[in-house]
Amino acid sequence: LKERFPEAPAEELYFFAGMGCTETAVSGMTMCGGIDANLNVLKVLEDFMHEELARHSDFDSFYNRFIQRLHTAQDMMIKRIDHYYTYRAENSFSAVRTLFTRGCIENEKGFLQGGAKYTYAVPSDSGMPNAIDSLLAIKELVYNKKLYTPEQFIDALGNQDAKFMNDLNSCPSYGVGNSEADALTHDITRQYYHYFRDKKLTIGGYILPTSHQFLRHIHEGGRVGATPDGRCAGEQVADS
């Protein structure tokens, strides 16, 4: 909160509270969403991999282009969220919350119109750990060891024979202290979450993302085919 709201008085930030499941709030001064929208990061990678893996001769080129595709997906999600907030502001009014949330009276705006001292939307994401392990497998098998051409890799992913699955399981992965995996995790999460920082809502306010699954990881996994982290088509994505 100090980083995102540098103008905020320190004494106000002491009123930080975790509301419900995901919301970061300054108690009595905040209007924020719960989960306003969700981006399936693994689905973005799956579509991109099938479209563009064969077009890139090195991993850095593939990875950087994927990050661009991910930002495009983020832009689309932010646009949907902003449209929802704008529509709600034009068509709804929360009288009691307006009267009891600091900033609304002073700003002469309703709670849903951006009157609260702190206003922000809360998007979520799913499949990020799966996407990281998938990228590591692509890097290792296609670009480093060159055990598969891009076309062979895609075909083997669909067939999921025992040798290919064993090759996938031998790749670096996140969460076991592997320095290469940790470095990639740091880079992709930094680029993904920091991308929200200069985005603002039309009604005023910011975007503060969360990564919150609850039961979403089951439904979101049903939308994704087999992926290089070793999960089968339709299987749930990571639950954290």
Secondary structure, DSSP 8 states (H G I E B T S, - for coil): -TTT-TTS-HHHHTTEEEETTTEEEETTSEEE-SS-EEEEHHHHHHHHHHHHGGG-SSHHHHHHHHHHHHHHHHHHHHHHHHHHHHHHHHH---HHHHHHSTTHHHHT--GGGT-SSEEEE-EEEE-HHHHHHHHHHHIIIIIIS--S-HHHHHHHHHH--HHHHHHHHTS--TTS--HHHHHHHHHHHHHHHHGGGG-B-TTS-EE------TTHHHHHHTT----TTS--TT------
